[in-house]
Amino acid sequence: MTLPPASHALLAMLCLAASGLSHAQQIHRIVGPDGKVTFSDRAPTGETGSTVLSPSGAVVPVNTALPLELRQISSRFPVTLYTGDNCAPCVSARNLLVLRGVPFTERTVSTNDDVAALRSLSDSTSLPFATIGGQQLHGFSDSEWTQYLDAAGYPKQSRLPPGYKRPAATPLVAAKPAVPASAPADDANAVPPAPARTVPAPPSGGPTPTNPAGIRF
């Protein structure tokens, strides 16, 4: 089957990236059950926590419960999906990844801070947005996303182990703690209001405006 020129360029780009990463030795940062941290060029075999230090220095989480082949692919080409509320294409993109068994991280975009962070990442605010390794995908296209997942080496059928739990989606920008409103400061120059002036009642039987002489009847 003859691939279109765009497919040749896509495959060449991902192959070059994979080739460069294969020559760069992966260093695993392993956290043992006792909390001790060690570094090794071999992937852990037990249920220890592990991350991969990429050649650029970025830390890529590794789920040691994944099959070795899938773990290697996800460490070279980690998938991150950015979604929003009431976004039908976001649901379609998520379903594609879940049904295909692609391990991925989901980040939600709902606040102004999230939108600003998304714009700095993708030069756009459109959703869904995804990254497969260093490749950016703007908007959802089943055929396009499938093509990139194929080129990255992800299996066409899910190979996730039984009981695999996908990480919960998290906000793109961590929520800031609420700051209690401070009481208004006292104004040292404020002039207190003058007390109300009371007029004493005239003595009983004394002069009044209507009876200046104070005549009693």
C-alpha positions, 0 to 999 in steps of 0.5 A: 500500500502506498502512503500519501506524502503526509504519511511519509513525513509523519513516519519519518518524524516519529522514527527519527524521534524514536531513533534519537531516544533509543540511542539515549540511555533511559535512566529510571528513578526508582522509589522502593517500599522503604522510600529509598530512591535509586537510579538504574538503566533497567526498568523496575520489575516489582511494584515499586514507584518509578519515573523515567528521566528523559534525555531533556531532563523531563520526568516521565511517570511510568506505571510499572503495572503496564506490560513492558512493551506498552511501558516502553512506548508510553515512556518514549511518547507519553500521551496527554489529553486536554479537555473541557466541560460540555465538549463533545469532541473531547469525549470522542478523543477520550473514548478513542484513547480508552478503547484503544488502551492508550495510557494517558494523562488528562488535564482539564481546562475550566478556569481563566488560569487554565485557559492562559496556560493552554494558550502558552502550551499550544498557541490556541485555546481550542479543545480538545488538545493533545500531545503524543511525545513532542507532537501536538494535535489540535482538535479531534480527528479520528483518522489523524489521531489514529495515524499518530498513535500507529506511528508512535507504536501504540497497539491497535487493541488494548493490552492494558492489564485487568484492573488497570485504573486510569489516573483521574483528570486534574486541572491544568493549573492547580487551584489557588487556596482561598484568601480570607477577606481582610477587615477594612482598616480603621481610618485614623483621620476619620471624624467621628459623627457628632452626638445627637443634640437633645433639647431638654423639655421645658419644666412643667408649668413653665413658659412655652411657645404658645404660652410665653408667660407660663400662665396656668389655667 
